[in-house]
Amino acid sequence: MPAEAAAAAPQAVESVFPQLEALLPHVQKPIQYVGGELNSTVKPWESCDVRWALMYPDAYEVGLPNQGVMILYEVLNEREGVLAERTYSVWPDLEALMREHRVPQFTVDSHRPVKAFDVFGLSFSTELGYTNMLTALDLAGIPLESKDRTIDDPIVLAGGHAAFNPEPIADFIDAAVIGDGEQAVLDMTEIIRAWKAEGRPGGREEVLFRLARTGNIYVPGFYDVEYLPDGRIGRVVPNKSGVPWRVSKHTVMDLDEWPYPKQPLVPLAETVHERMSVEIFRGCTRGCRFCQAGMITRPVRERSITGIGEMVEKGLKATGFEEVGLLSLSSADHTEIGEIAKGLADRYEEDKIGLSLPSTRVDAFNVDLANELTRNGRRSGLTFAPEGGSERMRKVINKMVSEEDLIRTVATAYGNGWRQVKLYFMCGLPTETDDDVLQIADMAMNVIQKGREVSGSNDIRCTVSIGGFVPKPHTPFQWAPQLSAEETDARLTKLRDKIRGDKKYGRSIGFRYHDGKPGIVEGLLSRGDRRIGAVIRAVYEDGGRFDGWREHFSYDRWMECAAKTLPAYGVDVDWYTTRERTYEEVLPWDHLDSGLDKDWLWEDWQDSLDETEVEDCRWTPCFDCGVCPAMDTNIQIGPTGKKLLPLTVVK
């Protein structure tokens, strides 16, 4: 039997911790590398036949609280004969020592080398983690490019929101999952298990083919991209018989059947979120045209009020956290959010368990809800996201909130004892002018004026936080031109000067913003095609790491590497970022089916240019976005009519 076809006999894989331990006294925050967190899982290597290494490609403090990785970690470890362990990006200080002492990329659970696993799965919520992926591959001893890997290398799998356009990293990954991961990883596991049990016939290509022919796993190596003379894509075509022309996203229906995480991880080191979180619903149909997350996670699927209650009860017992985050893209839109908040506040009043929501929609806010959320915890500031500074811009982006709505909402908040409000906006939206952005200052000043009036105090604050707009795949704005970094910075400078120059209100308004440079790099990566892989590799080889961190990000490095690599293809950074696309153009991700009809997205893009608003299809007739029929799904919302009653204490 050829060596390639022979199944690898299960052998113990040695921990690298003895070598790692000697390095830890010489690095910052060594505790993030030692593992042993409450609720972590270590299963015997020999008793499992499919083994996953899961990575959120960022530092431990950012990666550990990530819900997606935590859910998959638990889903896989519940399976008989399957193990999953976690790995995170190591800081540059440890990276240098690992290279010097030849310590490979390791998991934190048992410190096994990542190269020993069957699958190396990475979850990308942002494209700025791509260079961290290459660092991890290189440290692991896994060839950077898929074409150079052998049967004994792990399958490198991408998931998360950025995987809806994996083309910039197509050379580096073996496969991608688009959509929900829970069922997908279990289906993949069974395919890999069967292939291994048969003696790994056909080698690496065979197992990837078995994954690809399901129609739900994208294997870039089985597709060729043809380009037109002007640089645009001519078509993307399968190069192997039996591979589908389009790959469909996974959608998990009935969230109550997936009550994960049941045993949330409790970090050893400080992390960005120190709370127990429950996803109360998935998907959003508000139709904000800039929002990729809302578009690609359709349809809306609510978790039941009783399902939420059970998850909170079990999660708090398992962790000892003192705060519960009720997560979703727009949590106040849950049909029973009032009953959920009151029921949980009642249940945990004696334990002083606080509740929190992500930013609240202006039109979904009410004081009763806010009071329930803060009843057992501290009353911190409220966060709202008008997104656009002017009424006109909010019509363009389909954020149906008027300034009157906002002023009325903040007046209620200030009048009921809140002293701080944070407002989130974007700069560089399609059709935006300087005046649209300067109206952000007017809105903030009106907020302070109203707050002083209703509270009778000058001791109130409004913080304006601004991010740069980046057009994303599978949204109506996927065709839109991006504002250049220079224009973004000029606009933000004018806004800052207007706020600071106001003697009456300026001191009460905080101003936080990101300059335009990271947004250009994110735009290059989010709408890029396979040619961008050469840029990513050049940046990595030049020392690019942790591009999502301001202190590590280098715009100049990205631009220099792009200038060296892209001219060979006849394109440049502006071609990917500030150029508007036409309807006829084949987009790099058109062969990946998010369920959204391309014609519907185009019509919504045209509606935005006409400043036409579209209602939420949860409460109105269907607008034919395509998701429900294409994915054989449907919107699932309450109310259920059930109540979240206090649980009887079992002694």
Secondary structure, DSSP 8 states (H G I E B T S, - for coil): --GGGS----------HHHHHTTGGGSS-GGGGS---BT-----GGG-SEEEEEEESS-HHHHTT-HHHHHHHHHHHTSTTEEEEEEE---HHHHHHHHHHT---B-TTT--BGGGSSEEEEE-SSGGGHHHHHHHHHHHT--SSGGG--TTS-EEEEESGGGGS-GGGTTT-SEEE-B--HHHHHHHHHHHHHHHHTT-TTHHHHHHHHHHTTSSEE-GGGEEEEE-TTSSEEEEEESSTT--SSEE-B----GGG----SS--B-SS--S--SEEEE-EE---S--TT-HHHHHT-S-EE--HHHHHHHHHHHHHHH--SEEEEESSSGGGSTTHHHHHHHHHHHTTTTT-EEE-SSB-GGG--HHHHHHHHSSS----EEEEEESSSHHHHHHTT----HHHHHHHHHHHHHTT--EEEEEEEES-TT--HHHHHHHHHHHHHHHHHHHHHHS-S--EEEEEEEE----TTSGGGG-----HHHHHHHHHHHHHHHHT-TTTGGGEEEEE--SHHHHHHHHHHS--GGGHHHHHHHHHTT---TTSTTT--HHHHHHHHHHHGGGGT--HHHHTT----TTSB-TTTTEE-S--HHHHHHHHHHHHTT-----TTTS-----SHHHHHT---B---------------
